């Protein structure tokens, strides 16, 4: 079964040539980067956050599976839902899902469950897929929808994901999909977001979760970001570099109520 596109023509162009041209524009040309374990990238419409996402993707040409960790915006399905479709379709064509890795992850890590329902309408996963198709047309994907938010579950899930990746797909790339503060002024968003970003830059998944909860930061993808950081630490990550911080007001001209976006790379 193939997962059909849910937000083509809304979050990104619905026509293949236009979409490819836009993604190529959003991906600044750069030399192939080594030592990138994962990235954090936003998932709003390309008009608003595509350039910010592209700065994290630039220079990445993964030849192995791309594990996309998205947030469960709708609350359906398992708390840690591993997609079980054979492929995902976008206007650029089909991308194979790494079902072997999916089944092995669920078998070895009981926190995860095979569940294709959770991602059927999930834009936080889908908007990353055209970047994979353009940057790494031969790569498979493993979409995982994260609804769990408690610290112990996320940290253990990150440890188990790292163990399975290292043993079975050592060249895999982690992608944590998140936006930052929602519907507050640009100035307030940056004051709050910097507290969360500082924890990401410090490779501190527990600190990130705690500051987002305690400061009530409306970072929708905190759970996938925590899980990705936890996994990356077990995969030898040593630092995180920021590639972009921006907000929707840059496009709309209205800074009074924005959604903010951040991207960065997790490095060995």
KEVO-786896 format. One record per residue: residue number from 1; residue in one letter; x, y, z of N, C-alpha, C in turn. Coordinates in nm, 4 decimals, m for minus. Layout:
residues N
num|residuo|n_xx|n_yy|n_zz|ca_xx|ca_yy|ca_zz|c_xx|c_yy|c_zz
NUM|A|X|Y|Z|X|Y|Z|X|Y|Z
...
This chain:
residues 268
num|residuo|n_xx|n_yy|n_zz|ca_xx|ca_yy|ca_zz|c_xx|c_yy|c_zz
1|X|0.0844|m0.1199|0.0000|0.0000|0.0000|0.0000|0.0884|0.1255|0.0000
2|X|0.0478|0.2250|m0.0772|0.1243|0.3485|m0.0894|0.0516|0.4597|m0.0153
3|X|0.1221|0.5323|0.0662|0.0639|0.6461|0.1378|0.0512|0.7616|0.0403
4|X|m0.0689|0.8141|0.0277|m0.0976|0.9207|m0.0670|m0.0617|1.0573|m0.0061
5|X|m0.0243|1.1550|m0.0894|0.0071|1.2875|m0.0355|m0.1160|1.3521|0.0259
6|X|m0.0968|1.4163|0.1399|m0.2077|1.4810|0.2110|m0.2028|1.6327|0.2002
7|X|m0.0842|1.6905|0.1796|m0.0735|1.8372|0.1807|m0.0078|1.8930|0.0549
8|X|0.0061|1.8110|m0.0492|0.0559|1.8618|m0.1775|m0.0415|1.9658|m0.2308
9|X|0.0115|2.0735|m0.2836|m0.0724|2.1817|m0.3313|m0.1138|2.2788|m0.2224
10|X|m0.0769|2.2487|m0.0981|m0.1054|2.3382|0.0145|0.0230|2.3807|0.0832
11|X|0.0960|2.2855|0.1400|0.2208|2.3167|0.2073|0.3367|2.3284|0.1079
12|X|0.3227|2.2655|m0.0066|0.4255|2.2700|m0.1107|0.3565|2.2490|m0.2440
13|X|0.4219|2.2810|m0.3561|0.3548|2.2725|m0.4858|0.3052|2.1321|m0.5180
14|X|0.1906|2.1255|m0.5838|0.1322|1.9971|m0.6196|0.1714|1.9476|m0.7565
15|X|0.2498|2.0246|m0.8310|0.2918|1.9871|m0.9651|0.4406|1.9543|m0.9619
16|X|0.4777|1.8446|m1.0263|0.6116|1.7885|m1.0103|0.7220|1.8860|m1.0502
17|X|0.7122|1.9457|m1.1672|0.8198|2.0326|m1.2149|0.8355|2.1545|m1.1247
18|X|0.7242|2.2116|m1.0828|0.7292|2.3282|m0.9943|0.7884|2.2913|m0.8602
19|X|0.7486|2.1755|m0.8082|0.8012|2.1310|m0.6787|0.9512|2.1057|m0.6867
20|X|0.9947|2.0356|m0.7878|1.1387|2.0069|m0.7996|1.2186|2.1366|m0.8103
21|X|1.1701|2.2285|m0.8912|1.2395|2.3560|m0.9084|1.2469|2.4312|m0.7758
22|X|1.1372|2.4300|m0.6979|1.1388|2.5009|m0.5706|1.2349|2.4365|m0.4718
23|X|1.2313|2.3031|m0.4603|1.3211|2.2363|m0.3647|1.4657|2.2571|m0.4046
24|X|1.4951|2.2493|m0.5319|1.6330|2.2749|m0.5773|1.6771|2.4164|m0.5413
25|X|1.5853|2.5115|m0.5497|1.6168|2.6492|m0.5109|1.6393|2.6608|m0.3609
26|X|1.5628|2.5835|m0.2833|1.5729|2.5898|m0.1381|1.6962|2.5178|m0.0849
27|X|1.7587|2.4355|m0.1678|1.8776|2.3614|m0.1266|2.0018|2.4310|m0.1807
28|X|2.0634|2.5195|m0.1031|2.1843|2.5859|m0.1520|2.2900|2.4828|m0.1898
29|X|2.3518|2.5030|m0.3040|2.4542|2.4084|m0.3480|2.5731|2.4142|m0.2517
30|X|2.6201|2.2964|m0.2137|2.7361|2.2912|m0.1252|2.8070|2.1592|m0.1394
31|X|2.9327|2.1555|m0.0960|3.0071|2.0307|m0.0981|2.9418|1.9303|m0.0038
32|X|2.9615|1.8036|m0.0343|2.9049|1.6982|0.0494|2.9630|1.7056|0.1901
33|X|2.8744|1.7095|0.2881|2.9170|1.7206|0.4275|2.9322|1.5828|0.4905
34|X|3.0392|1.5646|0.5644|3.0616|1.4389|0.6366|3.0315|1.4595|0.7845
35|X|3.0012|1.3508|0.8520|2.9853|1.3556|0.9962|2.8547|1.4128|1.0446
36|X|2.7538|1.4210|0.9579|2.6220|1.4695|0.9998|2.5368|1.3496|1.0383
37|X|2.5014|1.3404|1.1664|2.4190|1.2309|1.2159|2.2716|1.2595|1.1922
38|X|2.2344|1.3859|1.2040|2.0945|1.4202|1.1867|2.0760|1.5685|1.1714
39|X|1.9536|1.6074|1.1406|1.9182|1.7478|1.1314|1.7875|1.7718|1.2054
40|X|1.7657|1.8968|1.2415|1.6367|1.9452|1.2895|1.5883|2.0452|1.1863
41|X|1.4648|2.0280|1.1386|1.4151|2.1144|1.0315|1.2679|2.1456|1.0535
42|X|1.2240|2.2650|1.0138|1.0828|2.3031|1.0317|0.9929|2.2369|0.9281
43|X|0.8613|2.2452|0.9531|0.7671|2.1739|0.8667|0.6449|2.2567|0.8280
44|X|0.6575|2.3866|0.8247|0.5470|2.4695|0.7758|0.5464|2.4691|0.6229
45|X|0.4569|2.5473|0.5641|0.4569|2.5610|0.4197|0.5912|2.6125|0.3703
46|X|0.6329|2.5669|0.2526|0.7641|2.6042|0.2009|0.7807|2.7552|0.1875
47|X|0.6720|2.8269|0.1622|0.6792|2.9722|0.1524|0.7355|3.0332|0.2791
48|X|0.7015|2.9743|0.3931|0.7397|3.0299|0.5226|0.8682|2.9678|0.5782
49|X|0.8812|2.8355|0.5696|0.9934|2.7698|0.6379|1.0824|2.6883|0.5461
50|X|1.0516|2.6843|0.4182|1.1291|2.6002|0.3281|1.2750|2.6400|0.3183
51|X|1.3025|2.7696|0.3147|1.4416|2.8144|0.3062|1.5183|2.7757|0.4319
52|X|1.4526|2.7869|0.5469|1.5175|2.7502|0.6724|1.5477|2.6006|0.6752
53|X|1.4530|2.5193|0.6304|1.4765|2.3751|0.6229|1.5884|2.3437|0.5251
54|X|1.5874|2.4107|0.4107|1.6883|2.3849|0.3090|1.8299|2.4105|0.3556
55|X|1.8468|2.5054|0.4467|1.9814|2.5333|0.4972|2.0361|2.4175|0.5797
56|X|1.9488|2.3421|0.6448|1.9944|2.2229|0.7166|2.0216|2.1079|0.6203
57|X|1.9399|2.0966|0.5163|1.9553|1.9886|0.4186|2.0727|2.0113|0.3238
58|X|2.1166|2.1330|0.3059|2.2196|2.1634|0.2077|2.3479|2.0837|0.2332
59|X|2.3999|2.0225|0.1290|2.5232|1.9458|0.1397|2.5037|1.8039|0.1873
60|X|2.3784|1.7639|0.2117|2.3508|1.6273|0.2575|2.3000|1.5435|0.1411
61|X|2.3660|1.4317|0.1178|2.3280|1.3408|0.0097|2.3273|1.1983|0.0643
62|X|2.2374|1.1689|0.1586|2.2399|1.0379|0.2252|2.2143|0.9246|0.1264
63|X|2.2930|0.8181|0.1384|2.2735|0.7035|0.0506|2.2118|0.5862|0.1257
64|X|2.1691|0.6104|0.2478|2.1041|0.5083|0.3292|1.9669|0.5625|0.3709
65|X|1.9026|0.4949|0.4620|1.7680|0.5323|0.5036|1.7668|0.6662|0.5769
66|X|1.6648|0.7470|0.5491|1.6414|0.8709|0.6216|1.5257|0.8468|0.7184
67|X|1.5560|0.8542|0.8478|1.4564|0.8308|0.9519|1.3939|0.9654|0.9865
68|X|1.2680|0.9833|0.9493|1.1990|1.1104|0.9687|1.1104|1.1006|1.0920
69|X|1.1403|1.1818|1.1928|1.0672|1.1819|1.3193|0.9761|1.3040|1.3213
70|X|0.8458|1.2798|1.3122|0.7495|1.3884|1.3089|0.6639|1.3907|1.4333
71|X|0.5927|1.5016|1.4503|0.5066|1.5185|1.5672|0.3645|1.4768|1.5302
72|X|0.2956|1.4163|1.6240|0.1581|1.3729|1.6015|0.0634|1.4888|1.6320
73|X|0.0324|1.5685|1.5301|m0.0532|1.6854|1.5499|m0.1978|1.6473|1.5794
74|X|m0.2405|1.5298|1.5347|m0.3813|1.4929|1.5453|m0.4122|1.3954|1.6576
75|X|m0.3107|1.3383|1.7189|m0.3328|1.2517|1.8346|m0.3874|1.1144|1.8020
76|X|m0.3799|1.0726|1.6757|m0.4292|0.9408|1.6387|m0.3162|0.8398|1.6343
77|X|m0.3489|0.7135|1.6604|m0.2505|0.6079|1.6470|m0.1653|0.5877|1.7702
78|X|m0.0634|0.5047|1.7550|0.0246|0.4671|1.8654|0.1133|0.5843|1.9075
79|X|0.1573|0.5852|2.0340|0.2434|0.6946|2.0802|0.3753|0.7060|2.0038
80|X|0.4303|0.5923|1.9625|0.5522|0.5905|1.8814|0.5204|0.5043|1.7598
81|X|0.4620|0.5659|1.6589|0.4030|0.4942|1.5465|0.5007|0.4866|1.4296
82|X|0.5420|0.3653|1.3952|0.6336|0.3408|1.2841|0.5507|0.3105|1.1602
83|X|0.5742|0.3852|1.0544|0.4910|0.3716|0.9353|0.5090|0.2347|0.8710
84|X|0.3960|0.1775|0.8228|0.4011|0.0441|0.7634|0.3588|0.0425|0.6173
85|X|0.3571|0.1579|0.5502|0.3305|0.1596|0.4075|0.4526|0.1091|0.3297
86|X|0.4286|0.0629|0.2088|0.5397|0.0199|0.1243|0.6164|0.1391|0.0681
87|X|0.5450|0.2493|0.0469|0.6071|0.3689|m0.0111|0.5206|0.4896|0.0209
88|X|0.5822|0.6076|0.0079|0.5090|0.7349|0.0177|0.5151|0.8008|m0.1180
89|X|0.4017|0.8599|m0.1571|0.3917|0.9277|m0.2854|0.3899|1.0781|m0.2659
90|X|0.4673|1.1498|m0.3466|0.4578|1.2951|m0.3596|0.4484|1.3248|m0.5092
91|X|0.4301|1.4497|m0.5481|0.4305|1.4805|m0.6915|0.5592|1.4393|m0.7624
92|X|0.6675|1.4176|m0.6888|0.7944|1.3760|m0.7481|0.8037|1.2253|m0.7661
93|X|0.7014|1.1522|m0.7229|0.7029|1.0067|m0.7362|0.7005|0.9370|m0.6020
94|X|0.7291|0.8074|m0.6049|0.7254|0.7260|m0.4842|0.8627|0.7175|m0.4184
95|X|0.8600|0.7116|m0.2854|0.9800|0.6870|m0.2059|0.9561|0.5599|m0.1262
96|X|1.0480|0.4675|m0.1356|1.0337|0.3401|m0.0651|1.0466|0.3591|0.0857
97|X|0.9601|0.2922|0.1609|0.9725|0.2872|0.3065|1.0598|0.1671|0.3420
98|X|1.1534|0.1859|0.4311|1.2433|0.0779|0.4743|1.1683|m0.0115|0.5730
99|X|1.0866|m0.1027|0.5186|1.0042|m0.1880|0.6039|1.0868|m0.2891|0.6817
100|X|1.2012|m0.3272|0.6284|1.2876|m0.4188|0.7034|1.3354|m0.3513|0.8321
101|X|1.3820|m0.2290|0.8208|1.4255|m0.1564|0.9402|1.3070|m0.1315|1.0323
102|X|1.1914|m0.0990|0.9763|1.0719|m0.0750|1.0572|1.0375|m0.1973|1.1407
103|X|1.0337|m0.3130|1.0783|0.9973|m0.4359|1.1495|1.1022|m0.4715|1.2547
104|X|1.2273|m0.4521|1.2218|1.3323|m0.4834|1.3188|1.3280|m0.3888|1.4378
105|X|1.2981|m0.2616|1.4127|1.2876|m0.1651|1.5222|1.1744|m0.2034|1.6161
106|X|1.0593|m0.2355|1.5613|0.9440|m0.2724|1.6442|0.9714|m0.4022|1.7187
107|X|1.0424|m0.4942|1.6548|1.0736|m0.6218|1.7184|1.1693|m0.6052|1.8357
108|X|1.2671|m0.5163|1.8201|1.3707|m0.5018|1.9215|1.3383|m0.3955|2.0262
109|X|1.2496|m0.3026|1.9939|1.2199|m0.1917|2.0845|1.0688|m0.1869|2.1082
110|X|1.0205|m0.2411|2.2189|0.8757|m0.2506|2.2417|0.8057|m0.1158|2.2566
111|X|0.8811|m0.0070|2.2721|0.8176|0.1253|2.2796|0.7493|0.1608|2.1470
112|X|0.8008|0.1071|2.0363|0.7511|0.1399|1.9037|0.6461|0.0391|1.8588
113|X|0.5558|0.0830|1.7720|0.4523|m0.0039|1.7166|0.4339|0.0264|1.5691
114|X|0.4108|m0.0750|1.4890|0.3777|m0.0542|1.3488|0.2381|0.0053|1.3402
115|X|0.2267|0.1196|1.2764|0.0984|0.1890|1.2726|0.1027|0.2932|1.1616
116|X|0.0400|0.2617|1.0491|0.0382|0.3551|0.9380|m0.0687|0.4612|0.9473
117|X|m0.1608|0.4472|1.0435|m0.2703|0.5442|1.0551|m0.2220|0.6801|1.1024
118|X|m0.1267|0.6806|1.1949|m0.0857|0.8051|1.2598|m0.0292|0.9061|1.1609
119|X|0.0347|0.8594|1.0541|0.0991|0.9505|0.9602|0.0215|0.9790|0.8340
120|X|m0.1020|0.9305|0.8245|m0.1766|0.9451|0.6997|m0.1960|1.0907|0.6591
121|X|m0.2183|1.1782|0.7565|m0.2423|1.3198|0.7280|m0.1329|1.4092|0.7862
122|X|m0.0227|1.3489|0.8320|0.0754|1.4243|0.9097|0.1725|1.5034|0.8214
123|X|0.1537|1.6367|0.8204|0.2372|1.7218|0.7362|0.3803|1.7321|0.7857
124|X|0.4026|1.7119|0.9170|0.5391|1.7257|0.9695|0.6330|1.6220|0.9086
125|X|0.5785|1.5089|0.8671|0.6571|1.4088|0.7948|0.6623|1.4398|0.6458
126|X|0.5456|1.4674|0.5891|0.5350|1.4771|0.4435|0.6198|1.5885|0.3841
127|X|0.6275|1.7037|0.4507|0.7012|1.8149|0.3897|0.8513|1.7886|0.3833
128|X|0.9016|1.6908|0.4604|1.0436|1.6568|0.4534|1.0741|1.5666|0.3344
129|X|0.9735|1.4942|0.2849|0.9979|1.3910|0.1849|1.0491|1.4473|0.0519
130|X|0.9958|1.5571|m0.0021|1.0547|1.6100|m0.1264|1.2022|1.6488|m0.1120
131|X|1.2438|1.6922|0.0068|1.3859|1.7199|0.0272|1.4675|1.5917|0.0122
132|X|1.4158|1.4815|0.0662|1.4837|1.3522|0.0488|1.4895|1.3165|m0.0988
133|X|1.3784|1.3330|m0.1701|1.3726|1.2935|m0.3101|1.4707|1.3708|m0.3973
134|X|1.4911|1.4981|m0.3667|1.5826|1.5788|m0.4469|1.7271|1.5578|m0.4029
135|X|1.7510|1.5551|m0.2721|1.8883|1.5427|m0.2220|1.9410|1.4006|m0.2337
136|X|1.8539|1.3018|m0.2195|1.8980|1.1623|m0.2140|1.7944|1.0730|m0.2813
137|X|1.7853|1.0789|m0.4143|1.6772|1.0087|m0.4840|1.6781|0.8576|m0.4671
138|X|1.7897|0.7998|m0.4242|1.7957|0.6548|m0.4057|1.7712|0.6121|m0.2614
139|X|1.7544|0.7074|m0.1722|1.7382|0.6741|m0.0302|1.5968|0.6269|m0.0018
140|X|1.5847|0.5392|0.0979|1.4551|0.5005|0.1529|1.4252|0.5904|0.2718
141|X|1.3013|0.5893|0.3158|1.2635|0.6647|0.4351|1.2040|0.5715|0.5390
142|X|1.2107|0.6136|0.6631|1.1381|0.5466|0.7714|1.0656|0.6553|0.8502
143|X|0.9385|0.6799|0.8192|0.8628|0.7825|0.8921|0.8139|0.7285|1.0264
144|X|0.8329|0.8068|1.1309|0.7879|0.7706|1.2654|0.7149|0.8907|1.3239
145|X|0.5931|0.8684|1.3713|0.5122|0.9752|1.4302|0.5236|0.9651|1.5829
146|X|0.5637|1.0755|1.6454|0.5899|1.0773|1.7888|0.4761|1.1490|1.8612
147|X|0.4043|1.0754|1.9443|0.3017|1.1347|2.0290|0.3386|1.1310|2.1754
148|X|0.4320|1.0427|2.2117|0.4759|1.0314|2.3507|0.5544|1.1549|2.3919
149|X|0.5350|1.1992|2.5153|0.6043|1.3192|2.5612|0.6753|1.3003|2.6951
150|X|0.6642|1.1841|2.7569|0.7298|1.1711|2.8871|0.8779|1.1394|2.8673
151|X|0.9562|1.1904|2.9594|1.1015|1.1855|2.9472|1.1549|1.0437|2.9366
152|X|1.1117|0.9544|3.0235|1.1667|0.8191|3.0246|1.1406|0.7466|2.8929
153|X|1.0192|0.7590|2.8406|0.9847|0.6930|2.7141|1.0704|0.7455|2.6001
154|X|1.0837|0.8763|2.5910|1.1590|0.9352|2.4807|1.3075|0.9007|2.4885
155|X|1.3636|0.9031|2.6064|1.5057|0.8729|2.6208|1.5349|0.7265|2.5897
156|X|1.4500|0.6367|2.6380|1.4710|0.4946|2.6091|1.4454|0.4649|2.4615
157|X|1.3444|0.5287|2.4036|1.3184|0.5103|2.2614|1.4360|0.5589|2.1778
158|X|1.4966|0.6712|2.2171|1.6139|0.7203|2.1469|1.7296|0.6235|2.1555
159|X|1.7495|0.5660|2.2728|1.8586|0.4680|2.2906|1.8371|0.3464|2.2012
160|X|1.7139|0.2966|2.1982|1.6847|0.1783|2.1187|1.6912|0.2081|1.9689
161|X|1.6432|0.3243|1.9278|1.6524|0.3611|1.7871|1.7981|0.3675|1.7433
162|X|1.8828|0.4278|1.8256|2.0257|0.4355|1.7939|2.0869|0.2968|1.7816
163|X|2.0506|0.2077|1.8714|2.1076|0.0722|1.8691|2.0701|m0.0014|1.7412
164|X|1.9438|0.0100|1.7010|1.8990|m0.0577|1.5799|1.9635|0.0050|1.4563
165|X|1.9703|0.1369|1.4516|2.0336|0.2031|1.3377|2.1800|0.1634|1.3266
166|X|2.2520|0.1685|1.4366|2.3950|0.1390|1.4323|2.4226|m0.0043|1.3877
167|X|2.3347|m0.0960|1.4244|2.3577|m0.2356|1.3889|2.3095|m0.2693|1.2487
168|X|2.2119|m0.1928|1.1972|2.1498|m0.2332|1.0713|2.1576|m0.1289|0.9607
169|X|2.1613|0.0004|0.9951|2.1697|0.1067|0.8949|2.2653|0.2140|0.9439
170|X|2.3943|0.1817|0.9541|2.4882|0.2775|1.0155|2.5007|0.4090|0.9393
171|X|2.4557|0.4131|0.8145|2.4623|0.5382|0.7386|2.3341|0.6183|0.7404
172|X|2.2379|0.5777|0.8227|2.1085|0.6456|0.8252|2.1212|0.7883|0.8764
173|X|2.0319|0.8739|0.8284|2.0246|1.0128|0.8718|1.8981|1.0329|0.9523
174|X|1.9098|1.0971|1.0694|1.7948|1.1326|1.1505|1.7439|1.2704|1.1087
175|X|1.6121|1.2840|1.0983|1.5513|1.4142|1.0711|1.4424|1.4371|1.1757
176|X|1.4608|1.5371|1.2616|1.3582|1.5756|1.3583|1.2824|1.6944|1.3017
177|X|1.1511|1.6808|1.2914|1.0677|1.7820|1.2270|0.9919|1.8614|1.3324
178|X|1.0186|1.9918|1.3382|0.9535|2.0752|1.4397|0.9465|2.2204|1.3960
179|X|0.8422|2.2880|1.4380|0.8391|2.4335|1.4375|0.8628|2.4812|1.5809
180|X|0.8866|2.6098|1.5968|0.9146|2.6633|1.7298|0.7894|2.7332|1.7835
181|X|0.8029|2.8475|1.8463|0.6881|2.9132|1.9099|0.5800|2.9494|1.8086
182|X|0.4534|2.9394|1.8547|0.3374|2.9636|1.7700|0.2542|3.0809|1.8209
183|X|0.2175|3.1718|1.7295|0.1125|3.2714|1.7495|0.1380|3.3668|1.8659
184|X|0.2632|3.4099|1.8768|0.3001|3.5183|1.9676|0.3873|3.6149|1.8891
185|X|0.4241|3.7267|1.9490|0.5050|3.8237|1.8760|0.6424|3.7653|1.8437
186|X|0.7046|3.8189|1.7407|0.8366|3.7709|1.7005|0.9383|3.7881|1.8122
187|X|0.9318|3.9001|1.8825|1.0271|3.9253|1.9910|1.0070|3.8260|2.1042
188|X|0.8818|3.8018|2.1433|0.8546|3.7056|2.2502|0.8937|3.5651|2.2076
189|X|0.8692|3.5322|2.0808|0.9048|3.4000|2.0309|1.0551|3.3767|2.0420
190|X|1.1333|3.4747|2.0006|1.2780|3.4535|2.0052|1.3290|3.4440|2.1485
191|X|1.2733|3.5219|2.2400|1.3157|3.5129|2.3806|1.2905|3.3725|2.4348
192|X|1.1744|3.3181|2.4069|1.1425|3.1836|2.4543|1.2220|3.0773|2.3780
193|X|1.2219|3.0897|2.2465|1.2853|2.9866|2.1652|1.4338|2.9726|2.1942
194|X|1.5003|3.0840|2.2243|1.6438|3.0754|2.2496|1.6742|2.9860|2.3698
195|X|1.5844|2.9812|2.4643|1.6048|2.8921|2.5794|1.6007|2.7457|2.5358
196|X|1.5092|2.7136|2.4458|1.5027|2.5777|2.3927|1.6203|2.5494|2.2996
197|X|1.6521|2.6445|2.2130|1.7621|2.6256|2.1184|1.8942|2.6041|2.1908
198|X|1.9150|2.6749|2.3002|2.0390|2.6568|2.3766|2.0539|2.5134|2.4266
199|X|1.9424|2.4495|2.4614|1.9470|2.3096|2.5061|1.9752|2.2166|2.3891
200|X|1.9207|2.2493|2.2709|1.9516|2.1690|2.1526|2.1002|2.1799|2.1208
201|X|2.1522|2.3037|2.1212|2.2941|2.3245|2.0904|2.3858|2.2568|2.1917
202|X|2.3348|2.2368|2.3128|2.4123|2.1692|2.4165|2.3963|2.0168|2.4125
203|X|2.3225|1.9658|2.3137|2.2944|1.8220|2.3028|2.2308|1.7699|2.4316
204|X|2.1336|1.8426|2.4810|2.0727|1.8136|2.6106|1.9238|1.7840|2.5930
205|X|1.8880|1.6589|2.5575|1.7468|1.6293|2.5325|1.6587|1.6453|2.6555
206|X|1.7079|1.6057|2.7717|1.6283|1.6190|2.8935|1.6069|1.7660|2.9263
207|X|1.7124|1.8454|2.9162|1.7005|1.9881|2.9416|1.6059|2.0554|2.8444
208|X|1.6061|2.0115|2.7190|1.5148|2.0673|2.6200|1.3703|2.0404|2.6602
209|X|1.3397|1.9177|2.6953|1.2024|1.8838|2.7338|1.1600|1.9635|2.8567
210|X|1.2493|1.9741|2.9523|1.2155|2.0436|3.0770|1.1914|2.1921|3.0541
211|X|1.2735|2.2557|2.9723|1.2565|2.4002|2.9515|1.1321|2.4281|2.8686
212|X|1.1008|2.3425|2.7721|0.9799|2.3627|2.6920|0.8560|2.3497|2.7798
213|X|0.8561|2.2511|2.8689|0.7413|2.2318|2.9575|0.7323|2.3439|3.0601
214|X|0.8443|2.3760|3.1244|0.8412|2.4738|3.2344|0.8127|2.6145|3.1853
215|X|0.8607|2.6482|3.0658|0.8397|2.7824|3.0098|0.7180|2.7897|2.9171
216|X|0.6512|2.6760|2.9007|0.5331|2.6682|2.8138|0.5638|2.7181|2.6732
217|X|0.6729|2.6708|2.6197|0.7130|2.7059|2.4841|0.6338|2.6189|2.3870
218|X|0.5681|2.6811|2.2923|0.4809|2.6075|2.2005|0.5593|2.5504|2.0825
219|X|0.6626|2.4748|2.1153|0.7459|2.4034|2.0176|0.6772|2.2707|1.9896
220|X|0.6078|2.2612|1.8770|0.5201|2.1454|1.8545|0.5977|2.0144|1.8442
221|X|0.7202|2.0186|1.7905|0.7970|1.8969|1.7711|0.9024|1.8734|1.8765
222|X|0.8747|1.9147|1.9995|0.9750|1.8913|2.1040|0.9996|1.7424|2.1232
223|X|0.8959|1.6588|2.1171|0.9145|1.5155|2.1402|1.0044|1.4512|2.0344
224|X|0.9785|1.4700|1.9038|1.0730|1.4136|1.8073|1.2134|1.4710|1.8172
225|X|1.2254|1.5968|1.8570|1.3592|1.6551|1.8710|1.4316|1.5938|1.9893
226|X|1.3615|1.5747|2.1001|1.4219|1.5081|2.2165|1.4663|1.3682|2.1789
227|X|1.3792|1.2944|2.1104|1.4134|1.1571|2.0727|1.5346|1.1553|1.9797
228|X|1.5377|1.2475|1.8829|1.6511|1.2527|1.7903|1.7806|1.2863|1.8617
229|X|1.7769|1.3817|1.9541|1.8976|1.4165|2.0293|1.9447|1.2987|2.1148
230|X|1.8495|1.2302|2.1773|1.8854|1.1147|2.2596|1.9509|1.0072|2.1744
231|X|1.8920|0.9786|2.0578|1.9502|0.8790|1.9687|2.0879|0.9232|1.9197
232|X|2.1000|1.0496|1.8801|2.2261|1.0998|1.8263|2.3391|1.0914|1.9278
233|X|2.3082|1.1170|2.0539|2.4124|1.1049|2.1578|2.4673|0.9627|2.1625
234|X|2.3796|0.8636|2.1491|2.4249|0.7240|2.1486|2.4967|0.6878|2.0186
235|X|2.4759|0.7682|1.9162|2.5408|0.7440|1.7868|2.6691|0.8236|1.7711
236|X|2.7151|0.8861|1.8793|2.8440|0.9541|1.8778|2.8399|1.1027|1.8502
237|X|2.7243|1.1655|1.8625|2.7163|1.3093|1.8383|2.8015|1.3863|1.9383
238|X|2.8661|1.4919|1.8899|2.9502|1.5729|1.9775|2.9064|1.7177|1.9843
239|X|2.8321|1.7633|1.8832|2.7910|1.9030|1.8833|2.6751|1.9243|1.7869
240|X|2.6104|2.0397|1.8011|2.5035|2.0816|1.7109|2.5380|2.2200|1.6580
241|X|2.5184|2.2409|1.5292|2.5392|2.3734|1.4715|2.4072|2.4289|1.4213
242|X|2.3847|2.5563|1.4474|2.2638|2.6227|1.4005|2.2802|2.6621|1.2544
243|X|2.1746|2.6396|1.1763|2.1780|2.6822|1.0365|2.0769|2.7921|1.0059
244|X|1.9739|2.8092|1.0918|1.8738|2.9109|1.0620|1.7824|2.9341|1.1818
245|X|1.7429|3.0594|1.2022|1.6285|3.0930|1.2869|1.5524|3.2050|1.2175
246|X|1.4215|3.1865|1.2022|1.3396|3.2880|1.1361|1.1956|3.2723|1.1833
247|X|1.1048|3.3472|1.1232|0.9641|3.3385|1.1625|0.8767|3.3834|1.0457
248|X|0.7487|3.3539|1.0551|0.6555|3.3801|0.9459|0.6391|3.5290|0.9163
249|X|0.6647|3.6144|1.0140|0.6515|3.7575|0.9928|0.7476|3.8120|0.8897
250|X|0.8576|3.7423|0.8667|0.9516|3.7843|0.7622|0.8827|3.7819|0.6261
251|X|0.7885|3.6885|0.6089|0.7147|3.6769|0.4831|0.5905|3.7648|0.4829
252|X|0.5145|3.7626|0.5914|0.3868|3.8351|0.5954|0.4032|3.9841|0.6229
253|X|0.5152|4.0216|0.6845|0.5339|4.1603|0.7246|0.4694|4.1951|0.8565
254|X|0.4107|4.0976|0.9241|0.3424|4.1190|1.0519|0.4166|4.0432|1.1610
255|X|0.4840|4.1156|1.2502|0.5601|4.0539|1.3593|0.4786|4.0370|1.4866
256|X|0.3514|4.0745|1.4835|0.2729|4.0722|1.6074|0.2282|3.9327|1.6469
257|X|0.2155|3.8433|1.5488|0.1729|3.7057|1.5775|0.2350|3.6154|1.4723
258|X|0.3361|3.5400|1.5129|0.4147|3.4636|1.4170|0.4235|3.3175|1.4591
259|X|0.4697|3.2366|1.3647|0.5214|3.1034|1.3949|0.6704|3.1086|1.3646
260|X|0.7507|3.0572|1.4563|0.8962|3.0655|1.4417|0.9533|2.9311|1.3963
261|X|1.0680|2.9387|1.3300|1.1296|2.8197|1.2700|1.2794|2.8187|1.2998
262|X|1.3309|2.6991|1.3270|1.4743|2.6811|1.3531|1.5215|2.5585|1.2802
263|X|1.6457|2.5605|1.2350|1.7060|2.4394|1.1798|1.8507|2.4290|1.2244
264|X|1.8995|2.3077|1.2258|2.0368|2.2848|1.2669|2.0808|2.1437|1.2306
265|X|2.2116|2.1202|1.2445|2.2706|1.9903|1.2141|2.3336|1.9308|1.3393
266|X|2.3123|1.8016|1.3573|2.3731|1.7267|1.4671|2.4959|1.6557|1.4116
267|X|2.6120|1.6840|1.4681|2.7388|1.6399|1.4115|2.8128|1.5438|1.5024
268|X|2.8885|1.4544|1.4405|2.9698|1.3605|1.5177|3.0975|1.4278|1.5668
